[in-house]
Amino acid sequence: MTVERLMEHAQNLDEAQIQLMCEMSDALLKPHGAWVNHMSDFVSDEFSSSMSNRLKLHHATSEEKFKKAPFEYAFVAAARYSGKKAHKTRSQVHQGADVVVDDTKWSLKTEAAAKMNPENIVISKFSEARWIRDCRTPEDFASEFVPRFMRHLSEYDRVITLRAFSVPNEDKVRYHLVEIPKDFLSLAATLKAENFSERTKGGGSSALVQDHSGIAFRVVLDGSVEKVTLTRIRLDRCIQHAIWTVPTIPDSSQ
């Protein structure tokens, strides 16, 4: 869009729309922080510019951190701006995959809890798991979880999460774009019945996934809401692609 086209549109906006447009332009003009891993194979300067500006636009009108749905749209837009072909998927076509970029299927996650551990990633909903209700023993949990988990992983090529941290004493949010390697998550294939806890009162179970370096992550089978959660995912086993620190409107709760 050219400046001339922008001016043409502005002439047809009402007062409320002009006010919103000014708020958005003010947000875009505010300084922000950006760090890009020079080893990243997909976050280019163009991708970073598009993503950081979309984060700034979001926070021009909201103090809420980015959630999964807007992240998907922003990820596709940033990929396209960087010259790649990208589109959102339909779950019935690629179950578990959210977007496709140059034929690579991506599963996108977000994390924005108030008290996040910077060194440990949580995927609060890795997948739905209505099958948990039928499990009674550790043997049941192991026999159902492992093949389903591996089948879910096979539906996409890469997993990435956008982690949102509030900056202490500042009206800013710091976003970390972190890839969780699939081969690391595939360690869950080693889980056996003896790794799972007995069935809880809520109808679930949990297991620690380990490798030569110790605990890799924890699998939580939540029977109350029937989902698979992954916790304690070690950041040092993942790839940090970019970090953006953007201004936001003041928190109304303060």
C-alpha positions, -999 to +999 in steps of 0.1 A: +000+000+000+014+034-010+012+066+011-012+080-016-036+051-011-033+055+027-043+092+024-071+083+001-085+058+026-081+083+054-104+108+037-133+083+038-129+074+075-152+087+102-139+104+134-137+072+154-119+054+127-094+083+124-088+081+161-081+043+159-058+049+129-038+075+149-035+051+178-021+024+154+003+048+137+015+060+171+022+024+181+041+017+149+063+047+155+073+037+190+107+021+194+109-016+200+136-042+207+145-070+182+170-098+183+172-123+155+193-155+157+217-152+127+216-190+125+178-191+120+168-207+088+134-189+085+134-157+106+149-131+083+149-093+088+117-091+068+100-118+089+111-100+121+099-066+108+065-079+099+061-098+132+073-070+155+050-045+138+020-068+141+028-073+178+030-035+182-004-031+164-020-057+187-008-039+218-019-005+205-054-015+215-049-044+239-029-052+270-036-089+265-007-110+253-008-126+218-028-158+217-027-187+194-052-176+167-036-141+161-002-157+162-012-181+134-023-152+112+008-131+121+031-160+114+016-165+079+017-128+071+054-125+083+063-155+062+046-140+031+063-107+037+097-125+037+089-139+003+076-174+012+044-191+003+023-196+034-012-204+044-032-216+074-044-252+073-076-269+080-073-294+108-091-321+089-064-320+062-033-318+085-044-327+120-020-309+144-005-286+118-016-250+119+003-234+090+022-244+059+052-224+048+069-235+015+055-270+020+068-272+056+040-280+081+042-261+113+025-266+147+022-233+165+018-229+202+017-199+226+026-195+263+016-164+283+011-174+320+017-148+346+046-167+363+065-185+336+098-201+341+122-186+315+142-219+314+113-243+311+086-243+284+050-254+289+026-265+262-006-264+280-026-281+253-004-303+231-035-322+220-070-333+229-072-366+247-107-380+252-092-414+254-079-407+289-113-415+303-110-451+293-076-456+310-074-473+344-038-484+349-003-472+340-003-499+313-034-484+298-019-449+298+013-461+282-003-482+255-027-454+245-004-424+249+027-434+230+013-444+196-012-414+197+016-390+206+039-402+179+010-402+153+003-366+163+039-356+158+039-372+123+013-348+111+037-318+110+074-311+104+082-284+130+069-271+163+073-235+174+060-215+204+056-178+210+063-171+247+052-138+262+068-122+292+057-090+309+087-067+314+089-058+351+080-022+359+075-013+323+045-012+299+062-037+276+059-073+266+089-094+255+081-122+230+104-152+225+100-173+194+113-207+203+114-239+182+110-272+201+128-299+179+106-328+169+134-353+176+135-340+212+097-344+216+101-379+201+119-390+232+083-397+245+084-428+224+106-444+251+079-442+278+069-475+294+041-484+318+065-481+348+071-445+339+034-435+344+019-427+377-012-445+390-045-430+380-053-399+399-087-389+414-092-366+384-087-396+361-053-387+347-016-396+350+019-382+343+053-394+333+088-380+331+106-383+298+144-387+303+175-391+282+212-393+288+212-357+303+184-363+328+148-351+327+139-338+292+102-329+299+071-341+317+040-355+302+007-347+320-024-366+310-052-343+324-083-363+330-104-334+341-103-316+307-090-345+286-059-331+271-022-338+269+001-311+285+038-310+283+058-292+310+094-287+320+105-286+284+141-276+287+149-243+269+185-254+264+174-282+242+154-258+220+162-232+194+156-195+201+149-179+168+140-143+178+131-120+206+109-089+203+102-064+230+072-042+222+054-014+241+018-019+252-010+002+266-008+006+304-022-024+324-056-012+336-054-035+367-025-015+381 
